[in-house]
Amino acid sequence: MALTGTTPLGLKNRLLREHYTLIMTALPFDSYPLRPASYAATLGRTVIVIPHPDDEALGCGGLLALLRQAGQPVAAVLVSDGTMSHPHSQDFSAPARRELRYAELRHALAVLGADETQVLYLGLPDSQVPSAGLAFEDAAAQLASFITEQQATTVLTPWRRDPHPDHRASSQLTAAALAQLLQPPRRLEYVVWAWERAAPADLPQPGEGTGFRLDITAVLPQKQRAIAAHRSQLAPGTITDDPSGFLLSETMLAHFAQPTEVFIEA
């Protein structure tokens, strides 16, 4: 009998494992210095910019929980309407999908200790968040006003080249909003899809910011409960009539079961 690694399927699996190992080796995140959980308290009042419901829990749920433990206010901005994870569902219309995902976001924020009523819903189209034009400019103005109203000293936003077009557009939206402020808050960028899909050019380059890992060991169970609040995105899901719908894979979720979170300070 042929060795598993020499059969076509075995060879494919071995190559995939080697490719995955190469990507993970190339990522700089594990080499970033570790900051203690107490660092969260230094960030002050915080606004998080979220491309889709679940990005807040995945990318920085631990930091949000630590901020609330430290008594720092957290407000959220949801950029997209979140309707395209299951676009072919007949049981859930687009408005129903939107409301389901909005409710999951509020649940996750509550789990993390944040005020689920302090959310600005920009309602931009999921998978088509604009990076220019009138809708972009209007959203940037709304975001700038919200940051000012919240008296934020820190803004959390997706990494500028996170490999999802909505994440990149959300980063550009944040940059445009901050450019309108006379005294913009500090900006921390969090990673979501860069763990899985980043090409070398997508990763932080020298001079682009200071990368660090944050110790979230104490609140990791809380973060996991916040991720679990997004039931429509986790197998078997709550929208079951769209076989082509999106669900977070086990390998993707494994990145967010770690006791650290990664940030780049611009």
ABEGO torsion letter per residue (X at the ends): XBBAAABAAAAAAAAAAAAAAAAAAABAAAABBBBBAAAAAAAEBBBBBBABBGAAAAAAAAAAAAAAAAGBBBBBBBABAGAAABAABAABBAAAAAAAAAAAAAAAAAAAGBBAABBBBAGBBBGABBABEAAAAAAAAAAAAAAAAAGBABBBBBBAABBBAAAAAAAAAAAAAAAABABBBBBBBBBAAAAAABBAAABBBBGAEBBBBBBAAAAAAAAAAAAAABAAABOAEABAABAABBBBBAAAAAAAABABBBBBBX
